[in-house]
């Protein structure tokens, strides 16, 4: 019995160091030098701290990110402020947190880093480790939006340099957040501009067509008014940047119902859509200008009957969409001017620019046309793209 216990104890004694040795070997295999390990640690902590700041320099973002910043700096405590208030504190002696905003006031005012001495800290606790600090501005553009404070027993040159670099890194993250907001505002402005360009022309023609049925066919006029109400509700409601292809096609169908009331049998429409692409997220109003251009510039000036074909097919990772008419066609030079936004219209240019901005330079409009030969506009939409989601 004793021999069994002895063997078991010996196994444990041998096994524990072996496990520890195996773990050390694994670390050494992953990083051959201490410098590689240190680099990984810094990048890992920075990566963990970055996402919260994409919402801006807010109290919630500071609270989530400050621990990672504290680990990067390795000092006793770290503070984040905005222009006037403490946003977050991490580390020892949190009674100094109330001082952080007042200590940062001079840095916000001047835009220059400041080393805070023991006299400025003025701590009454003889056992407190916080005796000095370095406060560095967080700058976006030309504006100081907040500060990063590294607090400790002394302000070594290494800590001053490290605090400056971390503050610049935070500034970059906050600036990226502001760019995200600016990009969203620009996209919304583009949609508003596009809506403003489409709506007056369409509203005038639609109401004129409806009025023509008020006496001769009141029931038809009532139905058209309901279609008009649904279309304008979709057009003027507040959109995100994206909707589904199904929603976009539903709106276009209502538009074409109203246009057919004006053109009668002169306007023929074919719609061919693969069910697999209906849920695909597309930029809002991405097809409306193309269909309206086909009606206004392709068929309105054509004598006799005209035909518009809208086709959306499943092409593996993409949805491929074409809007084609057999109308009067256009001068290719005029198309180039339209895409460049040089001929006063913004429809084609707006759609082309938004497609390229969202999906990349290879995803702009392709226009095939010539005088008397009709017009075909093609576009490709990736089925899945990070950050693209119908709202």
C-alpha positions as a printed Julia matrix, in Angstrom:
391×3 Matrix{Float64}:
   0.0    0.0     0.0
   2.83   2.38    0.95
   4.54   1.68   -2.37
   1.36   2.63   -4.25
   1.09   5.93   -2.37
   4.78   6.63   -2.96
   4.43   5.97   -6.69
   1.35   8.25   -6.88
   3.14  11.04   -5.03
   6.17  10.64   -7.27
   3.92  10.84  -10.34
   2.36  14.08   -9.1
   5.79  15.51   -8.24
   7.06  14.73  -11.74
   3.83  15.65  -13.56
   3.33  19.2   -12.2
   6.76  20.48  -13.3
   6.26  18.69  -16.61
   2.99  20.57  -17.22
   4.63  23.86  -16.29
   7.58  23.05  -18.53
   5.19  22.23  -21.39
   3.46  25.58  -20.98
   6.78  27.41  -21.03
   7.74  25.52  -24.17
   4.45  26.51  -25.82
   5.04  30.19  -25.04
   8.62  29.99  -26.3
   7.49  28.34  -29.49
   4.94  31.13  -30.07
   7.43  33.93  -29.3
  11.12  33.26  -29.81
  12.24  36.43  -28.0
  11.14  38.55  -25.07
  10.76  41.49  -27.47
   8.24  39.52  -29.55
   6.28  38.67  -26.42
   6.29  42.33  -25.33
   5.18  43.48  -28.77
   2.33  40.99  -28.77
   1.21  42.1   -25.31
   1.15  45.76  -26.31
  -0.75  45.13  -29.55
  -3.21  42.81  -27.81
  -4.02  45.36  -25.11
  -4.33  48.16  -27.68
  -6.66  46.01  -29.76
  -8.86  45.35  -26.74
  -9.03  49.07  -25.88
  -9.78  50.3   -29.41
 -13.43  49.26  -30.11
 -15.11  51.34  -27.37
 -13.63  54.57  -28.73
 -15.34  54.02  -32.09
 -18.41  55.42  -30.3
 -16.43  58.57  -29.44
 -14.88  59.88  -26.24
 -17.88  59.18  -24.01
 -18.19  58.1   -20.39
 -19.28  54.62  -21.46
 -16.39  54.25  -23.94
 -13.84  55.51  -21.39
 -15.15  53.09  -18.77
 -14.7   50.14  -21.12
 -11.28  51.15  -22.47
  -9.45  52.53  -19.46
  -8.32  49.22  -18.01
  -6.53  48.37  -21.24
  -4.89  51.81  -21.29
  -3.82  51.31  -17.67
  -2.17  48.03  -18.59
  -0.4   49.69  -21.52
   1.09  52.4   -19.32
   1.86  50.24  -16.28
   1.6   53.16  -13.81
  -0.35  53.12  -10.52
  -3.43  54.89  -11.96
  -4.84  56.31  -15.18
  -7.58  58.9   -15.77
  -9.57  59.92  -18.84
 -11.39  63.25  -18.99
 -13.34  65.17  -21.56
 -13.0   68.95  -21.72
 -14.54  69.49  -18.28
 -15.25  66.26  -16.4
 -13.67  62.99  -15.31
 -14.87  60.15  -17.54
 -13.07  57.19  -15.95
 -10.38  56.3   -13.4
  -8.56  53.0   -13.06
  -6.0   52.1   -10.42
  -5.14  52.89   -6.82
  -5.99  56.01   -4.78
  -9.24  56.72   -6.56
  -9.78  59.68   -4.22
  -7.57  61.56   -6.72
 -10.19  61.0    -9.39
 -12.02  64.15   -8.34
  -8.8   66.09   -9.04
  -8.29  64.73  -12.52
 -10.54  67.2   -14.38
  -9.17  70.25  -12.54
  -5.57  69.12  -13.1
  -6.39  68.67  -16.79
  -7.91  72.16  -17.21
  -4.61  73.8   -18.18
  -3.89  71.07  -20.74
  -7.35  71.52  -22.32
  -6.78  75.29  -22.45
  -3.29  75.21  -23.95
  -3.31  71.94  -25.89
   0.09  71.03  -24.42
   1.05  68.17  -22.11
   1.79  69.04  -18.49
   3.82  67.33  -15.77
   2.02  67.68  -12.44
   4.24  67.86   -9.34
   3.59  66.82   -5.75
   2.67  70.41   -4.91
  -0.1   70.32   -7.51
  -1.3   66.9    -6.37
  -1.22  68.06   -2.73
  -2.22  64.74   -1.21
  -2.74  64.71    2.57
  -2.41  60.92    2.86
   1.24  60.14    3.79
   0.87  56.57    2.54
  -0.61  57.5    -0.89
   1.57  56.5    -3.85
   0.18  59.25   -6.09
   2.66  62.13   -5.92
   2.85  63.27   -9.55
   1.23  62.84  -12.94
   1.61  63.59  -16.62
  -1.5   64.92  -18.35
  -1.58  64.69  -22.16
  -4.21  66.19  -24.51
  -6.47  64.06  -26.68
  -6.73  66.02  -29.92
  -9.13  65.6   -32.84
  -8.3   67.87  -35.75
  -7.38  71.17  -34.13
  -9.54  70.68  -31.04
  -8.63  69.28  -27.63
 -11.53  66.99  -26.76
 -10.12  65.51  -23.53
  -7.04  64.3   -21.68
  -5.23  61.17  -20.63
  -3.57  61.3   -17.21
  -0.9   58.85  -15.98
  -0.56  59.07  -12.17
   2.27  57.67  -10.04
   4.97  58.32   -7.46
   7.22  60.03  -10.0
   7.11  61.05  -13.65
   9.91  59.18  -15.33
  10.87  60.24  -18.88
   9.73  56.84  -20.12
   6.25  57.31  -18.64
   5.97  60.8   -20.15
   6.81  59.45  -23.62
   4.51  56.44  -23.2
   1.6   58.63  -22.05
   2.11  60.86  -25.09
   2.03  57.92  -27.49
  -1.03  56.36  -25.86
  -2.85  59.72  -25.94
  -2.06  60.06  -29.65
  -3.39  56.55  -30.2
  -6.62  57.43  -28.34
  -6.87  60.61  -30.44
  -6.72  58.52  -33.61
  -9.48  56.2   -32.4
 -11.74  59.12  -31.47
 -11.04  60.81  -34.8
 -12.04  57.61  -36.6
 -15.3   57.67  -34.64
 -15.96  61.22  -35.84
 -15.19  60.16  -39.41
 -17.75  57.36  -39.05
 -20.35  59.91  -37.92
 -19.41  62.28  -40.75
 -19.65  59.45  -43.27
 -23.11  58.52  -42.01
 -24.24  62.15  -42.19
 -22.88  62.46  -45.71
 -24.71  59.32  -46.79
 -27.93  60.67  -45.29
 -27.4   64.0   -47.05
 -26.87  62.2   -50.35
 -30.14  60.32  -49.89
 -31.93  63.57  -49.06
 -30.45  65.22  -52.15
 -31.49  62.31  -54.32
 -35.0   62.34  -52.86
 -35.27  66.09  -53.49
 -34.27  65.64  -57.11
 -36.69  62.79  -57.83
 -39.76  63.88  -55.95
 -40.9   67.19  -57.51
 -40.95  65.88  -61.09
 -42.64  62.63  -60.1
 -45.18  64.23  -57.75
 -46.34  66.69  -60.41
 -46.83  63.97  -63.03
 -48.44  61.53  -60.6
 -50.98  64.05  -59.3
 -51.78  65.16  -62.85
 -52.45  61.53  -63.85
 -54.62  60.93  -60.78
 -56.6   64.1   -61.44
 -57.41  62.88  -64.93
 -59.29  59.91  -63.43
 -61.25  61.77  -60.75
 -64.35  62.25  -62.89
 -64.03  59.5   -65.45
 -63.04  56.66  -63.08
 -63.25  57.67  -59.37
 -62.41  54.16  -58.14
 -59.22  54.12  -60.2
 -58.33  57.56  -58.87
 -58.82  56.32  -55.28
 -56.56  53.29  -55.88
 -53.89  55.47  -57.46
 -54.02  57.88  -54.52
 -53.38  54.95  -52.15
 -50.43  53.85  -54.28
 -49.15  57.42  -54.31
 -49.47  57.64  -50.51
 -47.55  54.39  -50.03
 -44.8   55.45  -52.41
 -44.31  58.88  -50.86
 -44.39  57.37  -47.37
 -41.48  55.13  -48.33
 -39.66  57.96  -50.1
 -39.91  60.55  -47.34
 -39.61  58.43  -44.21
 -36.29  58.54  -42.4
 -34.13  55.72  -43.76
 -30.91  54.2   -42.69
 -28.32  53.76  -45.4
 -29.61  50.34  -46.46
 -32.82  48.49  -47.17
 -33.58  45.1   -48.69
 -33.86  44.54  -52.41
 -37.43  43.36  -51.8
 -38.35  46.72  -50.2
 -36.67  48.66  -53.0
 -38.53  46.67  -55.65
 -41.83  47.09  -53.79
 -41.4   50.85  -53.91
 -40.47  50.76  -57.59
 -43.58  48.73  -58.36
 -45.75  51.49  -56.83
 -43.84  54.09  -58.82
 -44.44  52.17  -62.04
 -48.16  51.72  -61.27
 -48.45  55.51  -61.14
 -46.37  55.98  -64.29
 -48.49  53.42  -66.17
 -51.55  55.47  -65.23
 -49.94  58.35  -67.12
 -48.51  56.42  -70.09
 -51.25  53.8   -70.45
 -50.36  50.96  -72.81
 -47.3   52.85  -74.01
 -45.36  51.66  -70.94
 -44.67  47.94  -70.64
 -42.68  46.51  -67.72
 -41.06  43.11  -67.18
 -39.8   42.15  -63.72
 -37.65  39.04  -63.27
 -36.18  38.49  -59.81
 -34.54  35.42  -58.27
 -36.07  34.76  -54.82
 -32.58  34.18  -53.35
 -31.61  37.85  -53.78
 -34.73  39.46  -52.29
 -33.23  39.69  -48.74
 -29.93  41.21  -49.98
 -29.14  44.57  -48.35
 -28.82  47.4   -50.9
 -28.21  51.16  -50.52
 -31.58  52.87  -50.17
 -32.87  54.43  -53.44
 -30.25  52.54  -55.45
 -32.72  51.47  -58.19
 -35.29  54.29  -58.13
 -33.11  56.77  -60.09
 -32.29  54.12  -62.69
 -35.95  53.27  -63.31
 -36.97  56.94  -63.35
 -34.19  57.71  -65.84
 -35.48  54.88  -68.04
 -38.97  56.39  -67.99
 -38.05  60.06  -68.27
 -35.09  59.94  -70.64
 -35.68  56.66  -72.4
 -39.41  56.26  -73.04
 -41.03  59.67  -72.52
 -39.59  60.96  -75.8
 -40.12  57.71  -77.7
 -43.18  57.52  -79.97
 -45.32  54.43  -79.51
 -44.83  51.65  -77.0
 -41.77  51.31  -74.79
 -40.52  48.52  -72.58
 -38.56  48.47  -69.32
 -36.97  45.29  -68.01
 -35.77  44.9   -64.41
 -33.78  41.72  -63.79
 -32.1   40.59  -60.56
 -30.19  37.31  -60.65
 -28.29  35.2   -58.14
 -24.59  35.1   -59.05
 -23.06  33.21  -56.13
 -21.57  35.79  -53.76
 -23.33  38.64  -55.61
 -26.72  39.82  -56.76
 -26.59  41.18  -60.31
 -29.2   43.71  -61.3
 -29.99  45.34  -64.64
 -32.47  48.06  -65.59
 -32.92  48.15  -69.37
 -35.17  50.15  -71.66
 -35.69  50.18  -75.44
 -36.07  53.95  -75.55
 -34.27  56.7   -77.41
 -30.93  56.01  -75.79
 -28.3   58.56  -74.78
 -25.06  60.02  -76.0
 -22.27  58.11  -74.17
 -20.54  61.44  -73.5
 -23.68  62.65  -71.72
 -23.61  59.5   -69.6
 -20.0   60.17  -68.62
 -20.96  63.7   -67.65
 -23.91  62.4   -65.64
 -21.73  59.96  -63.74
 -19.29  62.77  -63.05
 -22.15  65.0   -61.84
 -21.36  67.66  -64.47
 -24.69  67.98  -66.27
 -26.86  69.26  -63.41
 -28.43  65.9   -62.56
 -27.31  63.94  -59.52
 -29.23  60.65  -59.92
 -26.7   58.46  -61.71
 -23.71  60.12  -60.04
 -25.27  59.69  -56.61
 -25.96  55.98  -57.08
 -22.57  55.3   -58.65
 -20.7   57.11  -55.88
 -22.63  55.39  -53.09
 -22.05  51.95  -54.6
 -18.3   52.57  -54.89
 -18.08  54.04  -51.39
 -19.9   51.12  -49.76
 -18.65  48.15  -51.78
 -15.43  49.29  -53.46
 -14.24  50.84  -56.7
 -15.19  47.77  -58.76
 -18.89  48.02  -57.89
 -19.95  51.17  -59.74
 -22.61  51.42  -62.42
 -22.0   50.03  -65.91
 -24.03  51.91  -68.56
 -24.45  50.64  -72.13
 -26.22  53.07  -74.45
 -26.16  54.89  -77.77
 -28.6   57.23  -79.53
 -31.57  55.18  -80.76
 -30.29  51.96  -79.11
 -31.92  52.11  -75.67
 -30.06  52.03  -72.38
 -28.94  49.22  -70.09
 -27.63  49.96  -66.6
 -25.98  47.11  -64.65
 -24.81  46.87  -61.07
 -23.48  44.22  -58.72
 -24.29  43.98  -55.0
 -22.29  41.66  -52.7
 -24.69  39.48  -50.73
 -22.65  39.85  -47.56
 -20.43  42.78  -46.62
 -19.28  43.8   -43.15
 -21.2   46.8   -41.85
 -23.93  46.53  -44.52
 -27.28  45.66  -42.97
 -30.83  46.59  -43.93
 -32.53  48.83  -41.37
